[in-house]
């Protein structure tokens, strides 16, 4: 009798698995070169897959890049869940949140550079807009979970709407990424102090 554990994967599962493998490989090149400089051929050259294989699974660079960024961000949207779940005080949450920001900037800077590159390109490239808009919304939801938990722990309501709070924290993150790209990892030491200064501004001042 065939069980769930031993059942053969469907052709669709195998197709998705190969696309995910291609995405993992392509993300490395895209993170190094950015949207404009990367081509399907360049991506294939820097991976274990031939240009023909890449083109078989993705009809053009745009489709590949949209898939890659969706694939990567799907793994990121729960990044701060442990911060939300494990923090027992407002100060603890701020410190854990700042530490996670530093960690992801240090470990995954190329992917974040690619994301901001694509978000800018979406203003000029209609084919990117739907995916970028969807991903941006999921990132806003992710950050709002942090803000809501911080609000609960501090016993003060949020002073900003979710979109505004996201804009503030995303701006701080992007500025840190720019500084990291320009000056190296030493700049990350100052990020926690910036987070400590910004987070209380997101809440209504104490009476």
C-alpha positions as CSV (number, residue, x, y, z in Angstrom):
1,X,0.0,0.0,0.0
2,X,1.4,3.4,-0.9
3,X,1.7,5.8,2.0
4,X,2.0,9.6,2.0
5,X,5.7,9.3,3.0
6,X,6.5,6.9,0.1
7,X,4.2,8.3,-2.5
8,X,6.0,9.5,-5.6
9,X,6.3,13.2,-6.2
10,X,4.1,14.5,-9.0
11,X,5.6,16.1,-12.1
12,X,4.4,19.5,-10.7
13,X,6.3,18.9,-7.4
14,X,9.5,18.1,-9.3
15,X,9.0,21.1,-11.5
16,X,8.6,23.4,-8.5
17,X,11.6,21.8,-6.8
18,X,13.8,22.5,-9.8
19,X,12.6,26.1,-10.0
20,X,13.5,26.5,-6.4
21,X,16.9,25.1,-7.0
22,X,17.4,27.6,-9.8
23,X,16.2,30.4,-7.6
24,X,18.7,29.5,-4.9
25,X,21.5,29.6,-7.5
26,X,20.3,32.7,-9.3
27,X,19.9,34.7,-6.1
28,X,23.7,34.6,-5.5
29,X,24.4,36.2,-8.9
30,X,21.5,38.6,-8.6
31,X,22.6,39.8,-5.2
32,X,26.1,40.5,-6.6
33,X,25.2,42.1,-9.9
34,X,21.7,43.6,-9.4
35,X,18.7,43.7,-11.7
36,X,20.2,45.6,-14.6
37,X,23.5,43.8,-15.0
38,X,22.2,40.2,-14.6
39,X,21.1,38.3,-17.6
40,X,19.8,34.7,-17.9
41,X,23.1,33.8,-19.5
42,X,25.1,35.5,-16.8
43,X,23.0,33.7,-14.1
44,X,23.6,30.4,-15.8
45,X,27.3,31.0,-16.2
46,X,27.6,31.5,-12.4
47,X,25.6,28.5,-11.5
48,X,25.6,24.7,-12.0
49,X,22.8,25.0,-14.6
50,X,23.1,25.6,-18.3
51,X,21.6,28.5,-20.1
52,X,19.2,26.1,-21.8
53,X,18.0,24.7,-18.5
54,X,17.4,28.2,-17.0
55,X,15.5,29.2,-20.1
56,X,13.4,26.1,-20.0
57,X,12.1,26.9,-16.5
58,X,11.9,30.7,-16.9
59,X,10.9,32.3,-20.2
60,X,12.9,35.5,-19.4
61,X,14.9,37.4,-16.8
62,X,11.9,39.2,-15.4
63,X,10.0,35.9,-14.7
64,X,13.1,34.5,-13.0
65,X,13.8,37.5,-10.9
66,X,10.2,37.8,-9.7
67,X,10.2,34.1,-8.8
68,X,13.5,34.5,-7.0
69,X,12.5,37.4,-4.9
70,X,9.1,35.9,-4.0
71,X,11.0,32.7,-3.0
72,X,13.5,34.5,-0.8
73,X,11.0,36.9,0.9
74,X,8.6,34.0,1.6
75,X,11.4,32.7,3.9
76,X,11.9,36.1,5.5
77,X,8.4,37.2,6.5
78,X,8.5,35.2,9.8
79,X,12.0,36.5,10.6
80,X,10.9,38.4,13.7
81,X,8.4,36.0,15.0
82,X,10.7,34.8,17.8
83,X,11.3,38.4,18.8
84,X,7.6,38.9,19.2
85,X,6.9,35.6,20.9
86,X,9.9,35.5,23.3
87,X,10.1,39.1,24.5
88,X,8.6,39.7,27.9
89,X,9.3,43.5,28.2
90,X,9.4,46.4,25.9
91,X,13.1,46.9,26.4
92,X,13.8,43.2,25.7
93,X,11.9,43.4,22.5
94,X,13.8,46.5,21.3
95,X,17.1,44.8,22.0
96,X,16.1,41.5,20.3
97,X,14.7,43.4,17.3
98,X,17.9,45.5,16.9
99,X,20.0,42.3,17.2
100,X,18.0,40.6,14.5
101,X,18.3,43.7,12.2
102,X,22.1,43.6,12.6
103,X,22.2,39.9,12.0
104,X,20.2,40.0,8.7
105,X,22.2,43.0,7.4
106,X,25.5,41.2,8.2
107,X,24.5,37.8,6.8
108,X,22.2,38.7,3.9
109,X,23.2,42.1,2.6
110,X,23.3,41.1,-1.1
111,X,19.7,39.9,-0.9
112,X,18.5,43.1,0.7
113,X,20.4,45.2,-1.9
114,X,18.6,43.2,-4.6
115,X,15.2,43.8,-2.9
116,X,15.7,47.6,-2.8
117,X,17.0,47.5,-6.4
118,X,13.8,45.7,-7.6
119,X,11.5,48.0,-5.6
120,X,13.0,51.0,-7.3
121,X,12.9,49.3,-10.7
122,X,9.2,48.5,-10.3
123,X,8.5,52.2,-10.7
124,X,9.7,51.8,-14.3
125,X,9.1,48.1,-15.0
126,X,5.4,47.2,-15.0
127,X,6.1,43.5,-14.9
128,X,7.7,43.9,-11.4
129,X,4.9,45.9,-9.8
130,X,2.5,43.2,-8.7
131,X,5.1,41.1,-7.1
132,X,6.9,44.0,-5.4
133,X,3.5,45.4,-4.1
134,X,2.6,42.0,-2.7
135,X,6.0,41.5,-1.0
136,X,6.0,45.0,0.4
137,X,2.6,44.3,2.0
138,X,3.9,41.1,3.6
139,X,7.0,42.9,5.0
140,X,4.7,45.7,6.4
141,X,2.7,43.0,8.1
142,X,5.8,41.5,9.5
143,X,7.0,44.8,11.0
144,X,3.6,45.6,12.3
145,X,3.6,42.4,14.4
146,X,6.7,43.7,16.1
147,X,5.2,47.2,16.6
148,X,2.0,45.8,18.0
149,X,3.9,43.5,20.5
150,X,6.0,46.5,21.5
151,X,2.9,48.5,22.1
152,X,1.4,45.8,24.2
153,X,4.5,45.4,26.3
154,X,4.9,49.2,26.8
155,X,1.2,49.7,27.5
156,X,1.1,52.5,25.0
157,X,-0.9,52.6,21.8
158,X,0.8,53.0,18.4
159,X,1.1,56.6,17.3
160,X,1.4,55.7,13.6
161,X,-0.6,53.6,11.1
162,X,1.0,50.4,9.9
163,X,2.2,51.9,6.6
164,X,3.9,54.9,8.4
165,X,5.5,52.7,11.0
166,X,6.9,50.4,8.3
167,X,8.2,53.4,6.4
168,X,10.1,54.6,9.4
169,X,11.7,51.3,10.2
170,X,12.3,50.4,6.6
171,X,14.0,53.7,6.1
172,X,16.3,53.1,9.1
173,X,17.1,49.6,7.7
174,X,17.8,50.9,4.2
175,X,20.1,53.6,5.5
176,X,22.0,51.0,7.5
177,X,22.3,48.9,4.4
178,X,23.7,51.8,2.5
179,X,26.2,52.6,5.2
180,X,27.2,48.9,5.4
181,X,27.8,48.8,1.6
182,X,29.9,52.0,1.8
183,X,31.8,51.7,5.1
184,X,31.7,48.0,6.0
185,X,30.5,46.0,9.0
186,X,31.8,48.5,11.6
187,X,28.8,50.7,11.0
188,X,26.4,48.0,12.3
189,X,27.6,48.6,15.9
190,X,25.7,51.9,15.9
191,X,22.4,50.4,14.7
192,X,21.0,49.2,18.0
193,X,21.2,52.8,19.5
194,X,19.3,54.1,16.5
195,X,16.6,51.4,17.0
196,X,16.4,52.4,20.7
197,X,15.8,56.0,19.7
198,X,13.2,55.3,17.0
199,X,11.0,52.6,18.6
200,X,9.5,54.9,21.3
201,X,8.5,57.4,18.6
202,X,6.2,54.8,17.1
203,X,4.0,54.9,20.3
204,X,1.8,57.6,21.8
205,X,3.9,59.5,24.4
206,X,3.2,58.6,28.1
207,X,0.6,60.8,29.8
